[in-house]
Amino acid sequence: MTYDNGSENSLHVQLNNILGIRSCFCEPYHSWEKGTVENTNGLVRRFYPKRTDFSTVPDSSIQRIENWLNERPRKCLQFRTSAEVFKILGGAFTL
């Protein structure tokens, strides 16, 4: 798995152990190294422009977009949805 350099990935070692994977980190400002992330960011930006204060966005609105993203077929998942893959893997991922 390729991680961005943000603090949100500070538990990457634990996640790697749970998933049984190895990881690497992107170089700063190399957006092409994480195409799926950049694509997903672009999809979210359809609804919320940059600099949106998400503390003012209702949870229900964020949940709607999250559901939409999770039910969207993805080429990198052989055109399955994230939700389908999660169910196949048993949904057993917790940190």
C-alpha angles and dihedrals in degrees: 000000000000115000131197117234096252126123088245086080096056091116094055093122092057092046091049090052093049093048096037093234139126124233144201134191128241121242112253113269093012097121092165089069090068106038098159092052092049091047091051091048088054091051091051090048088063086073103026123032123218115286092032110157099230091192086074095048114095115246089234090060092050090046091054091054092044090054091047091052093046092051094048115106112238128205091217088059094050088262093303121129124250088245091055093050091047090053092047090053091050099251088258100139116122130149 
